[in-house]
Amino acid sequence: MKKILGFLAFVLIAGGISGLVHEWFGGFRLFGFLRYLSPAGYEPYVNIAYVVVGVAVALYADSLKDTPSR
């Protein structure tokens, strides 16, 4: 579970940052599928929300204890 949440956090943070870079400078689009989740005209705000939620998920994943494999 911790690895899945870590991967999800990475996707959200990287997608949000790349969306902001695309909005500000144009031409750079990584994780382009995230743009389909944001309503038209609100892309910068949604990208900031992706970064914030990604950081929150990363902090939550970091707080989980490692369970030993059986």
All heavy atoms as TSV, in Angstrom:
chain	resi	resn	atom	element	x	y	z
A	1	MET	N	N	0.821	-1.186	0.000
A	1	MET	CA	C	0.000	0.000	0.000
A	1	MET	C	C	0.870	1.257	0.000
A	1	MET	O	O	0.540	2.240	-0.649
A	1	MET	CB	C	-0.913	-0.037	1.227
A	1	MET	CG	C	-1.845	1.121	1.318
A	1	MET	SD	S	-3.113	0.968	0.091
A	1	MET	CE	C	-4.246	2.175	0.650
A	2	LYS	N	N	1.954	1.191	0.743
A	2	LYS	CA	C	2.840	2.349	0.836
A	2	LYS	C	C	3.476	2.664	-0.520
A	2	LYS	O	O	3.597	3.836	-0.896
A	2	LYS	CB	C	3.910	2.067	1.884
A	2	LYS	CG	C	4.729	3.250	2.261
A	2	LYS	CD	C	5.624	2.933	3.440
A	2	LYS	CE	C	6.407	4.139	3.853
A	2	LYS	NZ	N	7.204	3.903	5.041
A	3	LYS	N	N	3.842	1.644	-1.273
A	3	LYS	CA	C	4.453	1.862	-2.586
A	3	LYS	C	C	3.443	2.428	-3.577
A	3	LYS	O	O	3.776	3.287	-4.393
A	3	LYS	CB	C	5.031	0.563	-3.119
A	3	LYS	CG	C	6.259	0.121	-2.377
A	3	LYS	CD	C	6.827	-1.146	-2.972
A	3	LYS	CE	C	8.044	-1.593	-2.190
A	3	LYS	NZ	N	8.645	-2.800	-2.743
A	4	ILE	N	N	2.208	1.951	-3.503
A	4	ILE	CA	C	1.167	2.451	-4.405
A	4	ILE	C	C	0.880	3.922	-4.120
A	4	ILE	O	O	0.769	4.734	-5.042
A	4	ILE	CB	C	-0.117	1.605	-4.264
A	4	ILE	CG1	C	0.136	0.191	-4.773
A	4	ILE	CG2	C	-1.270	2.234	-5.021
A	4	ILE	CD1	C	-0.985	-0.772	-4.480
A	5	LEU	N	N	0.773	4.267	-2.837
A	5	LEU	CA	C	0.544	5.667	-2.481
A	5	LEU	C	C	1.731	6.544	-2.862
A	5	LEU	O	O	1.553	7.692	-3.280
A	5	LEU	CB	C	0.251	5.792	-0.993
A	5	LEU	CG	C	-1.103	5.268	-0.528
A	5	LEU	CD1	C	-1.203	5.331	0.983
A	5	LEU	CD2	C	-2.230	6.036	-1.179
A	6	GLY	N	N	2.932	6.016	-2.742
A	6	GLY	CA	C	4.113	6.760	-3.163
A	6	GLY	C	C	4.114	7.027	-4.653
A	6	GLY	O	O	4.463	8.125	-5.105
A	7	PHE	N	N	3.720	6.028	-5.430
A	7	PHE	CA	C	3.641	6.204	-6.876
A	7	PHE	C	C	2.555	7.210	-7.242
A	7	PHE	O	O	2.756	8.075	-8.104
A	7	PHE	CB	C	3.372	4.862	-7.563
A	7	PHE	CG	C	3.208	4.978	-9.051
A	7	PHE	CD1	C	4.303	5.226	-9.859
A	7	PHE	CD2	C	1.962	4.866	-9.629
A	7	PHE	CE1	C	4.157	5.345	-11.232
A	7	PHE	CE2	C	1.800	4.988	-10.990
A	7	PHE	CZ	C	2.904	5.219	-11.796
A	8	LEU	N	N	1.396	7.117	-6.579
A	8	LEU	CA	C	0.311	8.064	-6.832
A	8	LEU	C	C	0.745	9.481	-6.486
A	8	LEU	O	O	0.452	10.432	-7.222
A	8	LEU	CB	C	-0.926	7.671	-6.025
A	8	LEU	CG	C	-2.132	8.587	-6.152
A	8	LEU	CD1	C	-2.673	8.568	-7.573
A	8	LEU	CD2	C	-3.201	8.165	-5.169
A	9	ALA	N	N	1.459	9.639	-5.384
A	9	ALA	CA	C	1.957	10.961	-4.999
A	9	ALA	C	C	2.924	11.498	-6.046
A	9	ALA	O	O	2.863	12.682	-6.406
A	9	ALA	CB	C	2.640	10.884	-3.636
A	10	PHE	N	N	3.798	10.644	-6.550
A	10	PHE	CA	C	4.737	11.068	-7.589
A	10	PHE	C	C	4.000	11.534	-8.840
A	10	PHE	O	O	4.328	12.582	-9.414
A	10	PHE	CB	C	5.697	9.938	-7.940
A	10	PHE	CG	C	6.504	10.211	-9.170
A	10	PHE	CD1	C	7.549	11.117	-9.131
A	10	PHE	CD2	C	6.203	9.593	-10.371
A	10	PHE	CE1	C	8.288	11.391	-10.274
A	10	PHE	CE2	C	6.931	9.859	-11.505
A	10	PHE	CZ	C	7.979	10.765	-11.465
A	11	VAL	N	N	3.004	10.775	-9.267
A	11	VAL	CA	C	2.249	11.137	-10.474
A	11	VAL	C	C	1.535	12.471	-10.285
A	11	VAL	O	O	1.554	13.329	-11.175
A	11	VAL	CB	C	1.249	10.016	-10.849
A	11	VAL	CG1	C	0.276	10.469	-11.915
A	11	VAL	CG2	C	1.993	8.780	-11.314
A	12	LEU	N	N	0.919	12.659	-9.119
A	12	LEU	CA	C	0.202	13.915	-8.876
A	12	LEU	C	C	1.147	15.109	-8.800
A	12	LEU	O	O	0.875	16.165	-9.394
A	12	LEU	CB	C	-0.612	13.804	-7.587
A	12	LEU	CG	C	-1.856	12.934	-7.655
A	12	LEU	CD1	C	-2.448	12.757	-6.270
A	12	LEU	CD2	C	-2.876	13.530	-8.603
A	13	ILE	N	N	2.254	14.960	-8.104
A	13	ILE	CA	C	3.195	16.077	-7.973
A	13	ILE	C	C	3.852	16.396	-9.315
A	13	ILE	O	O	3.899	17.556	-9.738
A	13	ILE	CB	C	4.243	15.774	-6.892
A	13	ILE	CG1	C	3.582	15.728	-5.515
A	13	ILE	CG2	C	5.364	16.815	-6.910
A	13	ILE	CD1	C	4.482	15.215	-4.419
A	14	ALA	N	N	4.342	15.381	-9.994
A	14	ALA	CA	C	4.992	15.615	-11.289
A	14	ALA	C	C	3.997	16.144	-12.319
A	14	ALA	O	O	4.322	17.035	-13.108
A	14	ALA	CB	C	5.643	14.328	-11.786
A	15	GLY	N	N	2.786	15.610	-12.317
A	15	GLY	CA	C	1.772	16.090	-13.250
A	15	GLY	C	C	1.357	17.520	-12.972
A	15	GLY	O	O	1.166	18.311	-13.895
A	16	GLY	N	N	1.224	17.867	-11.698
A	16	GLY	CA	C	0.860	19.234	-11.345
A	16	GLY	C	C	1.945	20.230	-11.704
A	16	GLY	O	O	1.665	21.304	-12.246
A	17	ILE	N	N	3.178	19.876	-11.418
A	17	ILE	CA	C	4.296	20.777	-11.749
A	17	ILE	C	C	4.445	20.920	-13.255
A	17	ILE	O	O	4.637	22.027	-13.766
A	17	ILE	CB	C	5.596	20.289	-11.090
A	17	ILE	CG1	C	5.510	20.481	-9.572
A	17	ILE	CG2	C	6.804	21.026	-11.653
A	17	ILE	CD1	C	6.660	19.885	-8.806
A	18	SER	N	N	4.330	19.820	-13.989
A	18	SER	CA	C	4.455	19.922	-15.447
A	18	SER	C	C	3.288	20.690	-16.048
A	18	SER	O	O	3.458	21.410	-17.029
A	18	SER	CB	C	4.566	18.538	-16.075
A	18	SER	OG	O	3.331	17.851	-16.001
A	19	GLY	N	N	2.100	20.575	-15.455
A	19	GLY	CA	C	0.965	21.367	-15.925
A	19	GLY	C	C	1.168	22.845	-15.687
A	19	GLY	O	O	0.810	23.682	-16.521
A	20	LEU	N	N	1.752	23.194	-14.528
A	20	LEU	CA	C	2.051	24.600	-14.260
A	20	LEU	C	C	3.114	25.131	-15.208
A	20	LEU	O	O	3.006	26.263	-15.703
A	20	LEU	CB	C	2.492	24.772	-12.812
A	20	LEU	CG	C	1.392	24.625	-11.759
A	20	LEU	CD1	C	1.999	24.617	-10.367
A	20	LEU	CD2	C	0.384	25.748	-11.901
A	21	VAL	N	N	4.127	24.339	-15.465
A	21	VAL	CA	C	5.168	24.762	-16.414
A	21	VAL	C	C	4.555	24.950	-17.800
A	21	VAL	O	O	4.869	25.909	-18.507
A	21	VAL	CB	C	6.327	23.734	-16.439
A	21	VAL	CG1	C	7.269	23.995	-17.595
A	21	VAL	CG2	C	7.077	23.761	-15.121
A	22	HIS	N	N	3.646	24.057	-18.174
A	22	HIS	CA	C	2.986	24.176	-19.470
A	22	HIS	C	C	2.133	25.449	-19.535
A	22	HIS	O	O	2.117	26.139	-20.557
A	22	HIS	CB	C	2.115	22.956	-19.742
A	22	HIS	CG	C	1.326	23.052	-21.003
A	22	HIS	ND1	N	1.897	22.944	-22.242
A	22	HIS	CD2	C	0.012	23.274	-21.218
A	22	HIS	CE1	C	0.971	23.084	-23.171
A	22	HIS	NE2	N	-0.192	23.283	-22.568
A	23	GLU	N	N	1.418	25.755	-18.465
A	23	GLU	CA	C	0.584	26.958	-18.444
A	23	GLU	C	C	1.426	28.232	-18.502
A	23	GLU	O	O	1.045	29.201	-19.154
A	23	GLU	CB	C	-0.297	26.978	-17.196
A	23	GLU	CG	C	-1.392	25.954	-17.198
A	23	GLU	CD	C	-2.422	26.195	-18.277
A	23	GLU	OE1	O	-2.763	27.371	-18.540
A	23	GLU	OE2	O	-2.873	25.209	-18.868
A	24	TRP	N	N	2.543	28.248	-17.798
A	24	TRP	CA	C	3.353	29.458	-17.716
A	24	TRP	C	C	4.247	29.649	-18.931
A	24	TRP	O	O	4.421	30.766	-19.399
A	24	TRP	CB	C	4.203	29.448	-16.462
A	24	TRP	CG	C	3.405	29.573	-15.203
A	24	TRP	CD1	C	2.195	30.186	-15.065
A	24	TRP	CD2	C	3.750	29.080	-13.920
A	24	TRP	NE1	N	1.768	30.090	-13.773
A	24	TRP	CE2	C	2.702	29.423	-13.035
A	24	TRP	CE3	C	4.833	28.380	-13.413
A	24	TRP	CZ2	C	2.722	29.086	-11.700
A	24	TRP	CZ3	C	4.841	28.054	-12.073
A	24	TRP	CH2	C	3.802	28.409	-11.227
A	25	PHE	N	N	4.853	28.551	-19.428
A	25	PHE	CA	C	5.840	28.681	-20.503
A	25	PHE	C	C	5.400	28.045	-21.812
A	25	PHE	O	O	5.964	28.332	-22.850
A	25	PHE	CB	C	7.182	28.067	-20.078
A	25	PHE	CG	C	7.738	28.686	-18.828
A	25	PHE	CD1	C	7.828	27.963	-17.661
A	25	PHE	CD2	C	8.142	30.010	-18.815
A	25	PHE	CE1	C	8.334	28.522	-16.500
A	25	PHE	CE2	C	8.647	30.586	-17.662
A	25	PHE	CZ	C	8.740	29.849	-16.504
A	26	GLY	N	N	4.437	27.136	-21.769
A	26	GLY	CA	C	3.925	26.479	-22.964
A	26	GLY	C	C	4.880	25.434	-23.512
A	26	GLY	O	O	6.069	25.433	-23.251
A	27	GLY	N	N	4.325	24.504	-24.257
A	27	GLY	CA	C	5.135	23.545	-24.972
A	27	GLY	C	C	5.586	22.317	-24.222
A	27	GLY	O	O	5.989	21.350	-24.847
A	28	PHE	N	N	5.564	22.315	-22.927
A	28	PHE	CA	C	6.038	21.166	-22.157
A	28	PHE	C	C	4.841	20.477	-21.527
A	28	PHE	O	O	4.121	21.062	-20.742
A	28	PHE	CB	C	7.004	21.630	-21.057
A	28	PHE	CG	C	7.535	20.509	-20.213
A	28	PHE	CD1	C	8.478	19.648	-20.707
A	28	PHE	CD2	C	7.070	20.314	-18.928
A	28	PHE	CE1	C	8.972	18.609	-19.934
A	28	PHE	CE2	C	7.539	19.291	-18.142
A	28	PHE	CZ	C	8.496	18.427	-18.648
A	29	ARG	N	N	4.617	19.220	-21.897
A	29	ARG	CA	C	3.480	18.509	-21.343
A	29	ARG	C	C	3.900	17.084	-20.991
A	29	ARG	O	O	4.157	16.267	-21.849
A	29	ARG	CB	C	2.340	18.486	-22.346
A	29	ARG	CG	C	1.075	17.852	-21.861
A	29	ARG	CD	C	0.571	18.439	-20.591
A	29	ARG	NE	N	-0.456	19.401	-20.808
A	29	ARG	CZ	C	-1.187	19.893	-19.833
A	29	ARG	NH1	N	-0.988	19.509	-18.605
A	29	ARG	NH2	N	-2.097	20.781	-20.069
A	30	LEU	N	N	3.991	16.845	-19.698
A	30	LEU	CA	C	4.267	15.512	-19.176
A	30	LEU	C	C	3.026	15.109	-18.403
A	30	LEU	O	O	2.398	15.945	-17.779
A	30	LEU	CB	C	5.492	15.558	-18.262
A	30	LEU	CG	C	5.955	14.260	-17.634
A	30	LEU	CD1	C	6.528	13.344	-18.703
A	30	LEU	CD2	C	7.024	14.534	-16.599
A	31	PHE	N	N	2.671	13.852	-18.424
A	31	PHE	CA	C	1.440	13.385	-17.786
A	31	PHE	C	C	0.238	14.162	-18.331
A	31	PHE	O	O	-0.554	14.724	-17.586
A	31	PHE	CB	C	1.504	13.525	-16.255
A	31	PHE	CG	C	2.566	12.699	-15.626
A	31	PHE	CD1	C	3.704	13.288	-15.114
A	31	PHE	CD2	C	2.432	11.327	-15.550
A	31	PHE	CE1	C	4.683	12.529	-14.529
A	31	PHE	CE2	C	3.410	10.561	-14.970
A	31	PHE	CZ	C	4.543	11.152	-14.461
A	32	GLY	N	N	0.091	14.182	-19.638
A	32	GLY	CA	C	-0.968	14.941	-20.290
A	32	GLY	C	C	-2.366	14.465	-19.977
A	32	GLY	O	O	-3.328	15.193	-20.183
A	33	PHE	N	N	-2.505	13.259	-19.447
A	33	PHE	CA	C	-3.841	12.757	-19.147
A	33	PHE	C	C	-4.486	13.513	-17.994
A	33	PHE	O	O	-5.711	13.512	-17.859
A	33	PHE	CB	C	-3.800	11.263	-18.828
A	33	PHE	CG	C	-2.994	10.916	-17.609
A	33	PHE	CD1	C	-3.596	10.848	-16.378
A	33	PHE	CD2	C	-1.641	10.661	-17.707
A	33	PHE	CE1	C	-2.860	10.530	-15.253
A	33	PHE	CE2	C	-0.900	10.339	-16.597
A	33	PHE	CZ	C	-1.509	10.275	-15.359
A	34	LEU	N	N	-3.715	14.182	-17.165
A	34	LEU	CA	C	-4.277	14.936	-16.044
A	34	LEU	C	C	-5.049	16.163	-16.504
A	34	LEU	O	O	-5.919	16.655	-15.794
A	34	LEU	CB	C	-3.181	15.348	-15.066
A	34	LEU	CG	C	-2.546	14.227	-14.258
A	34	LEU	CD1	C	-1.416	14.770	-13.402
A	34	LEU	CD2	C	-3.565	13.529	-13.390
A	35	ARG	N	N	-4.762	16.660	-17.711
A	35	ARG	CA	C	-5.472	17.854	-18.175
A	35	ARG	C	C	-6.935	17.563	-18.469
A	35	ARG	O	O	-7.756	18.460	-18.479
A	35	ARG	CB	C	-4.794	18.430	-19.408
A	35	ARG	CG	C	-4.918	17.548	-20.612
A	35	ARG	CD	C	-4.245	18.146	-21.795
A	35	ARG	NE	N	-3.946	17.034	-22.694
A	35	ARG	CZ	C	-3.313	17.146	-23.797
A	35	ARG	NH1	N	-2.871	18.310	-24.167
A	35	ARG	NH2	N	-3.083	16.102	-24.541
A	36	TYR	N	N	-7.286	16.297	-18.689
A	36	TYR	CA	C	-8.684	15.949	-18.935
A	36	TYR	C	C	-9.515	15.977	-17.657
A	36	TYR	O	O	-10.730	15.920	-17.712
A	36	TYR	CB	C	-8.783	14.566	-19.584
A	36	TYR	CG	C	-8.139	14.524	-20.950
A	36	TYR	CD1	C	-7.013	13.750	-21.173
A	36	TYR	CD2	C	-8.650	15.267	-21.999
A	36	TYR	CE1	C	-6.406	13.717	-22.411
A	36	TYR	CE2	C	-8.054	15.246	-23.243
A	36	TYR	CZ	C	-6.934	14.461	-23.440
A	36	TYR	OH	O	-6.346	14.445	-24.667
A	37	LEU	N	N	-8.872	16.060	-16.511
A	37	LEU	CA	C	-9.573	16.088	-15.234
A	37	LEU	C	C	-9.858	17.503	-14.749
A	37	LEU	O	O	-10.518	17.682	-13.730
A	37	LEU	CB	C	-8.762	15.342	-14.180
A	37	LEU	CG	C	-8.468	13.874	-14.461
A	37	LEU	CD1	C	-7.576	13.307	-13.379
A	37	LEU	CD2	C	-9.752	13.085	-14.575
A	38	SER	N	N	-9.361	18.507	-15.463
A	38	SER	CA	C	-9.548	19.892	-15.019
A	38	SER	C	C	-10.515	20.618	-15.956
A	38	SER	O	O	-10.427	20.481	-17.176
A	38	SER	CB	C	-8.215	20.636	-14.985
A	38	SER	OG	O	-7.639	20.668	-16.258
A	39	PRO	N	N	-11.431	21.391	-15.387
A	39	PRO	CA	C	-12.353	22.155	-16.227
A	39	PRO	C	C	-11.631	23.294	-16.950
A	39	PRO	O	O	-10.637	23.826	-16.465
A	39	PRO	CB	C	-13.388	22.706	-15.234
A	39	PRO	CG	C	-12.791	22.553	-13.890
A	39	PRO	CD	C	-11.711	21.526	-13.977
A	40	ALA	N	N	-12.146	23.653	-18.098
A	40	ALA	CA	C	-11.523	24.692	-18.921
A	40	ALA	C	C	-11.514	26.019	-18.179
A	40	ALA	O	O	-12.495	26.415	-17.563
A	40	ALA	CB	C	-12.271	24.837	-20.239
A	41	GLY	N	N	-10.373	26.679	-18.200
A	41	GLY	CA	C	-10.218	27.963	-17.558
A	41	GLY	C	C	-9.681	27.884	-16.143
A	41	GLY	O	O	-9.311	28.902	-15.567
A	42	TYR	N	N	-9.645	26.696	-15.557
A	42	TYR	CA	C	-9.184	26.528	-14.181
A	42	TYR	C	C	-7.920	25.669	-14.091
A	42	TYR	O	O	-7.611	25.142	-13.035
A	42	TYR	CB	C	-10.283	25.880	-13.327
A	42	TYR	CG	C	-11.488	26.764	-13.160
A	42	TYR	CD1	C	-12.605	26.593	-13.960
A	42	TYR	CD2	C	-11.495	27.778	-12.212
A	42	TYR	CE1	C	-13.708	27.403	-13.810
A	42	TYR	CE2	C	-12.591	28.597	-12.058
A	42	TYR	CZ	C	-13.706	28.404	-12.863
A	42	TYR	OH	O	-14.785	29.214	-12.711
A	43	GLU	N	N	-7.218	25.526	-15.186
A	43	GLU	CA	C	-6.060	24.646	-15.216
A	43	GLU	C	C	-4.989	24.985	-14.187
A	43	GLU	O	O	-4.486	24.085	-13.517
A	43	GLU	CB	C	-5.452	24.594	-16.623
A	43	GLU	CG	C	-6.295	23.872	-17.639
A	43	GLU	CD	C	-7.284	24.780	-18.345
A	43	GLU	OE1	O	-7.336	25.985	-18.015
A	43	GLU	OE2	O	-8.008	24.286	-19.220
A	44	PRO	N	N	-4.595	26.255	-14.023
A	44	PRO	CA	C	-3.556	26.539	-13.023
A	44	PRO	C	C	-3.977	26.170	-11.604
A	44	PRO	O	O	-3.187	25.635	-10.831
A	44	PRO	CB	C	-3.325	28.047	-13.137
A	44	PRO	CG	C	-3.840	28.427	-14.469
A	44	PRO	CD	C	-4.928	27.472	-14.784
A	45	TYR	N	N	-5.229	26.435	-11.270
A	45	TYR	CA	C	-5.709	26.115	-9.927
A	45	TYR	C	C	-5.765	24.612	-9.689
A	45	TYR	O	O	-5.427	24.130	-8.603
A	45	TYR	CB	C	-7.089	26.726	-9.703
A	45	TYR	CG	C	-7.127	28.203	-9.984
A	45	TYR	CD1	C	-7.838	28.703	-11.064
A	45	TYR	CD2	C	-6.437	29.098	-9.176
A	45	TYR	CE1	C	-7.862	30.060	-11.337
A	45	TYR	CE2	C	-6.440	30.454	-9.435
A	45	TYR	CZ	C	-7.164	30.928	-10.514
A	45	TYR	OH	O	-7.172	32.270	-10.776
A	46	VAL	N	N	-6.178	23.876	-10.703
A	46	VAL	CA	C	-6.249	22.419	-10.582
A	46	VAL	C	C	-4.842	21.830	-10.492
A	46	VAL	O	O	-4.612	20.888	-9.720
A	46	VAL	CB	C	-7.051	21.814	-11.753
A	46	VAL	CG1	C	-7.004	20.304	-11.738
A	46	VAL	CG2	C	-8.489	22.299	-11.714
A	47	ASN	N	N	-3.900	22.384	-11.237
A	47	ASN	CA	C	-2.522	21.894	-11.159
A	47	ASN	C	C	-1.914	22.157	-9.787
A	47	ASN	O	O	-1.169	21.324	-9.261
A	47	ASN	CB	C	-1.674	22.520	-12.262
A	47	ASN	CG	C	-2.010	21.959	-13.623
A	47	ASN	OD1	O	-2.267	20.771	-13.763
A	47	ASN	ND2	N	-2.032	22.808	-14.628
A	48	ILE	N	N	-2.226	23.298	-9.199
A	48	ILE	CA	C	-1.767	23.565	-7.839
A	48	ILE	C	C	-2.407	22.568	-6.874
A	48	ILE	O	O	-1.748	22.064	-5.961
A	48	ILE	CB	C	-2.074	25.025	-7.440
A	48	ILE	CG1	C	-1.195	25.976	-8.253
A	48	ILE	CG2	C	-1.874	25.244	-5.949
A	48	ILE	CD1	C	-1.566	27.436	-8.120
A	49	ALA	N	N	-3.680	22.271	-7.091
A	49	ALA	CA	C	-4.370	21.291	-6.242
A	49	ALA	C	C	-3.739	19.905	-6.393
A	49	ALA	O	O	-3.632	19.161	-5.407
A	49	ALA	CB	C	-5.846	21.240	-6.595
A	50	TYR	N	N	-3.321	19.540	-7.626
A	50	TYR	CA	C	-2.635	18.246	-7.820
A	50	TYR	C	C	-1.366	18.187	-6.966
A	50	TYR	O	O	-1.091	17.175	-6.339
A	50	TYR	CB	C	-2.237	18.050	-9.284
A	50	TYR	CG	C	-3.371	17.746	-10.231
A	50	TYR	CD1	C	-3.276	18.084	-11.580
A	50	TYR	CD2	C	-4.524	17.126	-9.804
A	50	TYR	CE1	C	-4.285	17.813	-12.457
A	50	TYR	CE2	C	-5.555	16.863	-10.685
A	50	TYR	CZ	C	-5.430	17.198	-12.017
A	50	TYR	OH	O	-6.440	16.926	-12.887
A	51	VAL	N	N	-0.602	19.262	-6.966
A	51	VAL	CA	C	0.643	19.278	-6.196
A	51	VAL	C	C	0.345	19.170	-4.702
A	51	VAL	O	O	0.986	18.398	-3.982
A	51	VAL	CB	C	1.471	20.546	-6.509
A	51	VAL	CG1	C	2.666	20.654	-5.599
A	51	VAL	CG2	C	1.909	20.549	-7.967
A	52	VAL	N	N	-0.643	19.922	-4.231
A	52	VAL	CA	C	-0.985	19.900	-2.805
A	52	VAL	C	C	-1.489	18.520	-2.389
A	52	VAL	O	O	-1.067	17.976	-1.364
A	52	VAL	CB	C	-2.023	21.001	-2.489
A	52	VAL	CG1	C	-2.583	20.844	-1.085
A	52	VAL	CG2	C	-1.412	22.372	-2.675
A	53	VAL	N	N	-2.371	17.932	-3.190
A	53	VAL	CA	C	-2.882	16.595	-2.870
A	53	VAL	C	C	-1.765	15.562	-2.966
A	53	VAL	O	O	-1.695	14.639	-2.152
A	53	VAL	CB	C	-4.065	16.232	-3.795
A	53	VAL	CG1	C	-4.474	14.785	-3.636
A	53	VAL	CG2	C	-5.247	17.138	-3.505
A	54	GLY	N	N	-0.872	15.710	-3.925
A	54	GLY	CA	C	0.261	14.792	-4.045
A	54	GLY	C	C	1.171	14.845	-2.833
A	54	GLY	O	O	1.625	13.814	-2.334
A	55	VAL	N	N	1.417	16.050	-2.320
A	55	VAL	CA	C	2.231	16.184	-1.111
A	55	VAL	C	C	1.514	15.559	0.080
A	55	VAL	O	O	2.129	14.873	0.906
A	55	VAL	CB	C	2.581	17.667	-0.850
A	55	VAL	CG1	C	3.178	17.862	0.526
A	55	VAL	CG2	C	3.530	18.173	-1.920
A	56	ALA	N	N	0.198	15.764	0.171
A	56	ALA	CA	C	-0.571	15.176	1.268
A	56	ALA	C	C	-0.546	13.651	1.206
A	56	ALA	O	O	-0.386	12.980	2.238
A	56	ALA	CB	C	-2.006	15.686	1.229
A	57	VAL	N	N	-0.682	13.093	0.020
A	57	VAL	CA	C	-0.629	11.633	-0.135
A	57	VAL	C	C	0.764	11.118	0.212
A	57	VAL	O	O	0.908	10.075	0.852
A	57	VAL	CB	C	-1.046	11.221	-1.567
A	57	VAL	CG1	C	-0.770	9.754	-1.833
A	57	VAL	CG2	C	-2.518	11.519	-1.795
A	58	ALA	N	N	1.791	11.848	-0.190
A	58	ALA	CA	C	3.160	11.434	0.131
A	58	ALA	C	C	3.398	11.452	1.633
A	58	ALA	O	O	4.028	10.544	2.184
A	58	ALA	CB	C	4.164	12.342	-0.573
A	59	LEU	N	N	2.898	12.477	2.306
A	59	LEU	CA	C	3.053	12.543	3.762
A	59	LEU	C	C	2.279	11.417	4.451
A	59	LEU	O	O	2.755	10.834	5.426
A	59	LEU	CB	C	2.596	13.903	4.282
A	59	LEU	CG	C	3.487	15.083	3.914
A	59	LEU	CD1	C	2.845	16.387	4.355
A	59	LEU	CD2	C	4.867	14.919	4.518
A	60	TYR	N	N	1.097	11.107	3.935
A	60	TYR	CA	C	0.321	10.008	4.506
A	60	TYR	C	C	1.030	8.671	4.274
A	60	TYR	O	O	1.101	7.841	5.174
A	60	TYR	CB	C	-1.080	9.972	3.909
A	60	TYR	CG	C	-1.882	8.794	4.378
A	60	TYR	CD1	C	-2.318	8.714	5.693
A	60	TYR	CD2	C	-2.191	7.746	3.519
A	60	TYR	CE1	C	-3.047	7.623	6.131
A	60	TYR	CE2	C	-2.911	6.664	3.950
A	60	TYR	CZ	C	-3.343	6.601	5.264
A	60	TYR	OH	O	-4.048	5.522	5.688
A	61	ALA	N	N	1.557	8.478	3.071
A	61	ALA	CA	C	2.266	7.224	2.780
A	61	ALA	C	C	3.508	7.096	3.650
A	61	ALA	O	O	3.852	5.994	4.078
A	61	ALA	CB	C	2.652	7.178	1.304
A	62	ASP	N	N	4.152	8.210	3.927
A	62	ASP	CA	C	5.342	8.174	4.770
A	62	ASP	C	C	4.996	7.858	6.225
A	62	ASP	O	O	5.812	7.286	6.947
A	62	ASP	CB	C	6.076	9.510	4.695
A	62	ASP	CG	C	7.456	9.447	5.287
A	62	ASP	OD1	O	8.149	8.429	5.063
A	62	ASP	OD2	O	7.850	10.406	5.971
A	63	SER	N	N	3.791	8.207	6.636
A	63	SER	CA	C	3.400	7.952	8.026
A	63	SER	C	C	2.986	6.503	8.260
A	63	SER	O	O	2.911	6.066	9.405
A	63	SER	CB	C	2.247	8.870	8.431
A	63	SER	OG	O	1.053	8.475	7.788
A	64	LEU	N	N	2.713	5.749	7.187
A	64	LEU	CA	C	2.338	4.343	7.347
A	64	LEU	C	C	3.537	3.528	7.780
A	64	LEU	O	O	4.659	3.772	7.343
A	64	LEU	CB	C	1.787	3.787	6.022
A	64	LEU	CG	C	0.462	4.368	5.537
A	64	LEU	CD1	C	0.138	3.772	4.177
A	64	LEU	CD2	C	-0.641	4.078	6.521
A	65	LYS	N	N	3.289	2.560	8.594
A	65	LYS	CA	C	4.370	1.679	9.046
A	65	LYS	C	C	4.563	0.562	8.027
A	65	LYS	O	O	3.614	0.088	7.420
A	65	LYS	CB	C	4.023	1.091	10.396
A	65	LYS	CG	C	3.970	2.122	11.489
A	65	LYS	CD	C	3.783	1.484	12.836
A	65	LYS	CE	C	4.010	2.548	13.869
A	65	LYS	NZ	N	2.980	2.719	14.808
A	66	ASP	N	N	5.797	0.173	7.863
A	66	ASP	CA	C	6.094	-0.957	6.985
A	66	ASP	C	C	5.612	-2.242	7.656
A	66	ASP	O	O	5.919	-2.507	8.802
A	66	ASP	CB	C	7.593	-1.060	6.714
A	66	ASP	CG	C	8.081	0.077	5.837
A	66	ASP	OD1	O	7.307	0.534	4.994
A	66	ASP	OD2	O	9.235	0.502	6.018
A	67	THR	N	N	4.871	-3.019	6.896
A	67	THR	CA	C	4.428	-4.310	7.425
A	67	THR	C	C	5.381	-5.388	6.910
A	67	THR	O	O	5.720	-5.411	5.727
A	67	THR	CB	C	2.993	-4.625	6.993
A	67	THR	OG1	O	2.921	-4.587	5.566
A	67	THR	CG2	C	2.029	-3.614	7.557
A	68	PRO	N	N	5.816	-6.262	7.758
A	68	PRO	CA	C	6.723	-7.317	7.295
A	68	PRO	C	C	5.988	-8.282	6.377
A	68	PRO	O	O	4.819	-8.594	6.580
A	68	PRO	CB	C	7.178	-8.010	8.577
A	68	PRO	CG	C	6.137	-7.667	9.580
A	68	PRO	CD	C	5.559	-6.359	9.171
A	69	SER	N	N	6.670	-8.720	5.354
A	69	SER	CA	C	6.060	-9.700	4.448
A	69	SER	C	C	6.088	-11.074	5.106
A	69	SER	O	O	6.976	-11.421	5.851
A	69	SER	CB	C	6.807	-9.721	3.128
A	69	SER	OG	O	8.161	-10.024	3.333
A	70	ARG	N	N	5.107	-11.859	4.767
A	70	ARG	CA	C	4.972	-13.180	5.405
A	70	ARG	C	C	5.693	-14.241	4.641
A	70	ARG	O	O	5.851	-14.438	3.602
A	70	ARG	CB	C	3.506	-13.553	5.532
A	70	ARG	CG	C	2.803	-12.579	6.420
A	70	ARG	CD	C	1.351	-12.903	6.462
A	70	ARG	NE	N	0.685	-11.817	7.164
A	70	ARG	CZ	C	-0.359	-11.996	7.922
A	70	ARG	NH1	N	-0.862	-13.189	8.091
A	70	ARG	NH2	N	-0.923	-10.994	8.503
